[in-house]
Amino acid sequence: MTQVHPVFDPLLGGQLQPEVVTLVYGPPASGKTNFSLMAAAKAAEKGTVIYVDPEGGFSPERFRQIAGKKSDTLSKNILLRRPHTFEEQTKDIENLAAEVEKRNISLVIVDGIAMLYRVEEGRDIKALGRNLAHLLRIARKYQLPVLATNQVYQDPETKRNVPVGGQLLSYWCKVIVELDFIDDIRVATLRKHLHQPEGLSVAYRITQEGVEALGEMQLRSSLKPPFLSTAIRMLKRRK
């Protein structure tokens, strides 16, 4: 079982699901890399974590803060890959099977899966789809959890944050969590899951050691943006 943090247990059912790709998306500074680092620290206790980092956001110092006293040991179980082009990212993902075959892999992370795709304009969306398809094959074949994070853009009609790649991401990712924030308060909302009820949200703060819980709430699927302001008002009324 690969837990991220108890704060997210109500959303994830206590673990990142094996054999599927979990997508975590949100705007800059919403906590996507922090989420990835917490997952990496937990998974590194059980095996090697392959951390593909197209955005260059992996911070050894932040990892040490989250991992605590075991950081020196756990950091040895992080296999970091930093592609600089979408072609390099694709190669890293295609080489995952070889890495899994020769190591005890506990988790695969791609932190910023669409960043290089987005930078290189004019690229066929199918190329990103092939990356996701390969990740799903790895997850299923080796019964591993795979975590991908993604950037967002605002839908001009609904005014909601939508992951780059849109429906393509929804098709390949069976678990989807949206992150957002106001000031220092973060809210994670479950948008899709195989077993958990959609619309559940947890509020939390990012701390030096990881995160601390503020509460949880159920958001109606019809809730209009900005959903986060409404969620925080709901939380404060319960205090």
C-alpha positions as CSV (number, residue, x, y, z in Angstrom):
1,M,0.0,0.0,0.0
2,T,1.4,3.4,-1.0
3,Q,-0.1,6.1,1.2
4,V,0.6,9.8,0.5
5,H,-0.4,11.3,3.9
6,P,-3.3,10.7,6.3
7,V,-4.8,14.1,5.2
8,F,-5.6,12.6,1.8
9,D,-6.9,9.3,3.0
10,P,-10.6,10.3,2.8
11,L,-10.0,11.1,-0.9
12,L,-7.7,8.2,-1.9
13,G,-9.1,5.4,0.3
14,G,-5.8,5.3,2.2
15,Q,-3.5,4.7,-0.8
16,L,-2.5,5.5,-4.3
17,Q,-4.3,2.8,-6.3
18,P,-2.1,0.2,-7.9
19,E,-2.6,-0.6,-11.6
20,V,-3.9,2.9,-12.5
21,V,-2.6,6.3,-13.2
22,T,-3.6,8.9,-10.6
23,L,-3.7,12.5,-11.8
24,V,-3.2,15.5,-9.5
25,Y,-3.7,18.9,-11.2
26,G,-3.8,22.5,-10.1
27,P,-2.5,26.0,-10.7
28,P,1.1,27.0,-9.9
29,A,1.9,26.9,-6.1
30,S,-1.2,24.7,-5.4
31,G,1.0,22.0,-3.9
32,K,1.4,19.4,-6.7
33,T,5.2,18.9,-6.2
34,N,4.7,18.8,-2.4
35,F,2.1,16.0,-3.0
36,S,4.6,14.2,-5.2
37,L,7.4,14.5,-2.6
38,M,5.2,13.2,0.2
39,A,4.2,10.2,-2.0
40,A,7.8,9.6,-2.9
41,A,9.0,9.7,0.7
42,K,6.4,7.1,1.7
43,A,7.0,4.8,-1.2
44,A,10.8,5.0,-0.7
45,E,10.3,3.1,2.5
46,K,9.3,0.1,0.5
47,G,11.3,0.2,-2.6
48,T,12.7,2.5,-5.3
49,V,10.7,5.4,-6.6
50,I,11.2,6.5,-10.2
51,Y,10.7,10.3,-10.2
52,V,10.5,11.8,-13.7
53,D,10.8,15.6,-13.2
54,P,10.2,17.6,-16.4
55,E,9.5,20.8,-14.5
56,G,12.7,20.6,-12.4
57,G,10.8,21.0,-9.2
58,F,12.3,18.1,-7.2
59,S,14.0,19.8,-4.2
60,P,16.4,17.6,-2.2
61,E,16.1,20.0,0.7
62,R,12.3,19.8,0.7
63,F,12.5,16.0,0.4
64,R,14.7,15.9,3.5
65,Q,12.2,18.1,5.4
66,I,9.3,15.7,4.5
67,A,11.3,12.5,5.0
68,G,12.7,13.6,8.4
69,K,15.2,11.5,10.2
70,K,15.1,8.8,7.5
71,S,15.9,11.2,4.7
72,D,19.5,10.1,4.1
73,T,18.3,6.5,3.7
74,L,15.2,7.2,1.7
75,S,16.9,9.6,-0.7
76,K,19.0,6.6,-1.9
77,N,15.8,5.0,-3.1
78,I,14.8,7.9,-5.4
79,L,15.8,7.4,-9.0
80,L,15.5,10.9,-10.5
81,R,15.1,11.6,-14.2
82,R,15.1,15.2,-15.5
83,P,14.1,15.4,-19.2
84,H,14.6,18.7,-21.0
85,T,12.6,18.0,-24.1
86,F,9.4,16.1,-24.7
87,E,11.4,13.5,-26.7
88,E,13.6,12.9,-23.6
89,Q,10.5,12.6,-21.5
90,T,9.0,10.1,-23.9
91,K,12.3,8.1,-23.8
92,D,12.3,8.1,-20.0
93,I,8.8,6.8,-19.9
94,E,9.4,4.2,-22.6
95,N,12.4,3.0,-20.6
96,L,10.4,2.4,-17.4
97,A,9.8,-1.3,-18.1
98,A,13.6,-1.9,-18.1
99,E,14.0,-0.1,-14.8
100,V,11.1,-2.0,-13.2
101,E,12.5,-5.3,-14.4
102,K,15.8,-4.8,-12.6
103,R,14.7,-2.9,-9.5
104,N,12.1,-3.2,-6.7
105,I,10.0,-0.3,-7.8
106,S,7.3,0.9,-5.4
107,L,6.0,4.0,-7.3
108,V,6.4,5.9,-10.6
109,I,5.9,9.7,-10.5
110,V,5.9,12.1,-13.5
111,D,5.7,15.6,-11.9
112,G,4.5,17.9,-14.7
113,I,3.6,15.4,-17.4
114,A,2.3,18.0,-19.9
115,M,4.8,20.8,-19.2
116,L,7.3,20.0,-22.0
117,Y,4.4,19.1,-24.3
118,R,2.9,22.5,-23.6
119,V,6.2,24.3,-24.2
120,E,6.7,22.7,-27.6
121,E,3.8,24.2,-29.6
122,G,2.3,22.5,-32.5
123,R,2.8,19.0,-31.1
124,D,0.1,16.4,-31.8
125,I,-2.0,15.7,-28.6
126,K,-1.6,12.0,-29.5
127,A,2.0,12.1,-28.4
128,L,0.9,13.0,-24.9
129,G,-1.7,10.2,-25.1
130,R,1.0,7.7,-25.9
131,N,3.0,8.8,-22.8
132,L,-0.1,8.2,-20.7
133,A,-0.9,4.9,-22.4
134,H,2.6,3.6,-21.7
135,L,2.3,4.7,-18.0
136,L,-1.0,2.8,-17.7
137,R,0.6,-0.3,-19.3
138,I,3.4,-0.2,-16.7
139,A,1.0,0.2,-13.9
140,R,-1.1,-2.8,-15.0
141,K,1.7,-5.1,-16.0
142,Y,3.7,-4.6,-12.8
143,Q,0.7,-3.8,-10.5
144,L,2.3,-0.5,-9.5
145,P,0.7,2.9,-8.6
146,V,1.6,5.7,-11.0
147,L,1.3,9.3,-10.1
148,A,1.2,12.2,-12.6
149,T,0.8,15.9,-11.9
150,N,-0.3,18.4,-14.4
151,Q,-0.8,22.2,-15.1
152,V,-4.1,23.8,-15.8
153,Y,-5.8,26.4,-17.9
154,Q,-9.1,28.2,-17.2
155,D,-12.1,27.1,-19.3
156,P,-13.5,30.3,-20.8
157,E,-17.1,29.1,-20.4
158,T,-17.2,27.4,-17.0
159,K,-14.3,29.5,-15.5
160,R,-13.0,26.3,-13.9
161,N,-9.5,25.1,-13.9
162,V,-9.1,22.3,-16.5
163,P,-6.0,20.1,-16.8
164,V,-3.9,20.6,-19.9
165,G,-4.9,17.8,-22.2
166,G,-8.5,17.9,-21.1
167,Q,-10.5,14.8,-21.9
168,L,-7.3,12.9,-22.9
169,L,-6.2,13.0,-19.2
170,S,-9.6,11.9,-18.0
171,Y,-9.6,8.9,-20.3
172,W,-6.2,7.5,-19.2
173,C,-6.3,8.5,-15.5
174,K,-8.8,6.6,-13.3
175,V,-8.2,8.7,-10.2
176,I,-8.2,12.5,-10.5
177,V,-7.6,15.0,-7.7
178,E,-7.8,18.8,-8.1
179,L,-5.7,21.1,-6.0
180,D,-6.4,24.8,-5.4
181,F,-5.6,27.4,-2.8
182,I,-6.4,30.8,-1.2
183,D,-3.5,32.3,0.8
184,D,-2.1,29.5,2.9
185,I,-5.2,27.3,2.8
186,R,-5.2,24.4,0.3
187,V,-8.1,22.4,-0.8
188,A,-7.9,19.0,-2.5
189,T,-11.1,17.8,-4.2
190,L,-11.7,14.3,-5.6
191,R,-12.9,14.6,-9.2
192,K,-12.8,10.9,-10.2
193,H,-12.1,7.6,-8.4
194,L,-12.8,3.9,-8.9
195,H,-14.3,3.4,-5.4
196,Q,-14.5,6.7,-3.6
197,P,-17.4,9.2,-3.8
198,E,-16.5,12.2,-6.1
199,G,-16.8,15.7,-4.8
200,L,-15.2,15.1,-1.4
201,S,-12.7,17.8,-0.4
202,V,-10.1,18.1,2.3
203,A,-8.6,21.4,3.4
204,Y,-5.0,21.6,4.7
205,R,-1.9,23.8,5.1
206,I,1.5,23.0,3.8
207,T,4.0,22.7,6.7
208,Q,7.7,22.1,7.0
209,E,7.1,18.4,7.6
210,G,4.5,18.1,4.8
211,V,0.9,19.1,5.5
212,E,-1.6,19.5,8.4
213,A,-5.3,18.8,8.1
214,L,-7.9,21.6,8.5
215,G,-11.0,19.5,7.8
216,E,-13.1,17.8,5.1
217,M,-16.4,18.6,3.3
218,Q,-18.6,17.3,0.6
219,L,-18.9,19.7,-2.4
220,R,-21.9,19.4,-4.8
221,S,-20.9,18.7,-8.3
222,S,-23.0,21.6,-9.4
223,L,-21.1,24.1,-7.2
224,K,-20.2,27.1,-9.3
225,P,-16.7,28.6,-9.4
226,P,-14.9,29.9,-7.4
227,F,-15.5,26.6,-5.5
228,L,-12.6,27.2,-3.2
229,S,-14.0,30.3,-1.6
230,T,-17.2,28.5,-0.9
231,A,-15.4,25.5,0.5
232,I,-13.4,27.6,2.9
233,R,-16.5,29.4,4.1
234,M,-18.1,26.0,4.7
235,L,-15.1,24.9,6.7
236,K,-15.0,28.0,8.8
237,R,-18.7,27.7,9.7
238,R,-17.9,24.3,11.1
239,K,-15.1,25.5,13.4
